[in-house]
Amino acid sequence: MMIADALRFGAQLLAEAAIPEHSKEAASLLGFVIGRDRAYLIAHDDLQLGAKEIERFEAVLRRRASHEPFQYIVGKQEFFGLEFKVTPDVLIPRPETEILVEHAIDWLNRREARRFCEIGIGSGCISLAILANVPDSTCIAGDVSENALLVAVENALRLGLQQRIKIVLSDIFASMDERGLDLIVTNPPYVALKDIGGLQIEVREHEPLVALTDRGNGLGIIRRIIHDSAERLAPGGRLLMEIGWDQSEPVQAMLLPEVWQRIDLIPDLQGIPRVVSAIKTSD
Ligand SMILES: C[S@@+](CC[C@H](N)C(=O)[O-])C[C@H]1O[C@@H](n2cnc3c(N)ncnc32)[C@H](O)[C@@H]1O
């Protein structure tokens, strides 16, 4: 089979499975199997594939046709210009989370003290992107998923940032002693359990449930993080938290004025508030 035939076959199979952008995905999957980029495939579309390559291509096509996310098949995702290993034990890093990272980097780079904490590290994309862009920063980060922590540790090693991050198994702050932090960042599981069924099949059937939902109304873990962050931050320290598109009002109501000041809602490119920012009062 030539590359051109394989691409046609793959695109057809993915189209039948209702995978959007089926031609592009088929090309990316074939590129992954033979270790070449899409430009190479176009330039060499009359090249004959070996039997092993065809077998491996069919195997990955079948996985994608069953709606397994592309990133779990290839085992990686780019985030903030860095490559992260991903497995089905971690949420696939999302482009919208880069907003939170940008604000965290900007904040820490303007401060002398640069010790931050992340709740729910997952793949490590948030903490490691911050560490890579803020010289002399250090981090403590936790997660309740042991398997996610293994992925985060591997990503820290791959990026050479392991000396500046401590990664712990922890329910919110339970296994952390740190106080006087300059920043707390988090992208908590904020989807309400009742909304899981309405998510894309790739998300609801393949990404870890513990990364998506608190198994309640989506505000349970957010509430605990806001409550516990107050005693962990230094006066004047900042909390940056990603939230769901419809959560800005209830989350703002949790930020009591005697504890928090300068509460901001940071919008995404569509103008929807997706990150809440609050500074711990100095009094
Ligand atoms: C939405 S994912 C975010 C992962 C990663 N930080 C990112 O932005 O891609 C939420 C993460 O929080 C973790 N998590 C869920 N409940 C937790 C809890 N009670 N304490 C700490 N981490 C928790 C999940 O295992 C998951 O890795």
The ligand as an SDF file (V2000), in Angstrom:
LIG
                    3D

 27 29  0  0  0  0  0  0  0  0999 V2000
   -8.5870   19.3450   35.7940 C   0  0  0  0  0  0  0  0  0  0  0  0
   -7.2720   18.2640   36.2590 S   0  0  0  0  0  0  0  0  0  0  0  0
   -5.8910   19.3900   36.0580 C   0  0  0  0  0  0  0  0  0  0  0  0
   -4.6010   18.6910   35.7380 C   0  0  0  0  0  0  0  0  0  0  0  0
   -3.4700   19.6600   35.3190 C   0  0  0  0  0  0  0  0  0  0  0  0
   -3.1360   20.5640   36.3910 N   0  0  0  0  0  0  0  0  0  0  0  0
   -3.8920   20.4430   34.0770 C   0  0  0  0  0  0  0  0  0  0  0  0
   -4.2450   21.6180   34.2020 O   0  0  0  0  0  0  0  0  0  0  0  0
   -3.8910   19.8540   32.9680 O   0  0  0  0  0  0  0  0  0  0  0  0
   -7.5100   18.1770   38.0130 C   0  0  0  0  0  0  0  0  0  0  0  0
   -6.4620   17.3810   38.7710 C   0  0  0  0  0  0  0  0  0  0  0  0
   -6.8170   17.4480   40.1680 O   0  0  0  0  0  0  0  0  0  0  0  0
   -6.6240   16.1790   40.7660 C   0  0  0  0  0  0  0  0  0  0  0  0
   -7.4870   16.1110   41.9520 N   0  0  0  0  0  0  0  0  0  0  0  0
   -8.7920   15.7560   42.0390 C   0  0  0  0  0  0  0  0  0  0  0  0
   -9.2190   15.8320   43.3050 N   0  0  0  0  0  0  0  0  0  0  0  0
   -8.1660   16.2650   44.0530 C   0  0  0  0  0  0  0  0  0  0  0  0
   -7.9850   16.5320   45.4470 C   0  0  0  0  0  0  0  0  0  0  0  0
   -8.9690   16.3710   46.3250 N   0  0  0  0  0  0  0  0  0  0  0  0
   -6.7610   16.9400   45.8720 N   0  0  0  0  0  0  0  0  0  0  0  0
   -5.7380   17.0850   44.9750 C   0  0  0  0  0  0  0  0  0  0  0  0
   -5.8520   16.8360   43.6530 N   0  0  0  0  0  0  0  0  0  0  0  0
   -7.0580   16.4370   43.1890 C   0  0  0  0  0  0  0  0  0  0  0  0
   -6.9550   15.1960   39.6530 C   0  0  0  0  0  0  0  0  0  0  0  0
   -6.3830   13.9300   39.8870 O   0  0  0  0  0  0  0  0  0  0  0  0
   -6.3940   15.9150   38.4160 C   0  0  0  0  0  0  0  0  0  0  0  0
   -5.0620   15.5450   38.1750 O   0  0  0  0  0  0  0  0  0  0  0  0
  1  2  1  0
  2  3  1  0
  2 10  1  0
  3  4  1  0
  4  5  1  0
  5  6  1  0
  5  7  1  0
  7  8  2  0
  7  9  1  0
 10 11  1  0
 11 12  1  0
 11 26  1  0
 12 13  1  0
 13 14  1  0
 13 24  1  0
 14 15  1  0
 14 23  1  0
 15 16  2  0
 16 17  1  0
 17 18  1  0
 17 23  2  0
 18 19  1  0
 18 20  2  0
 20 21  1  0
 21 22  2  0
 22 23  1  0
 24 25  1  0
 24 26  1  0
 26 27  1  0
M  CHG  2   2   1   9  -1
M  END
$$$$
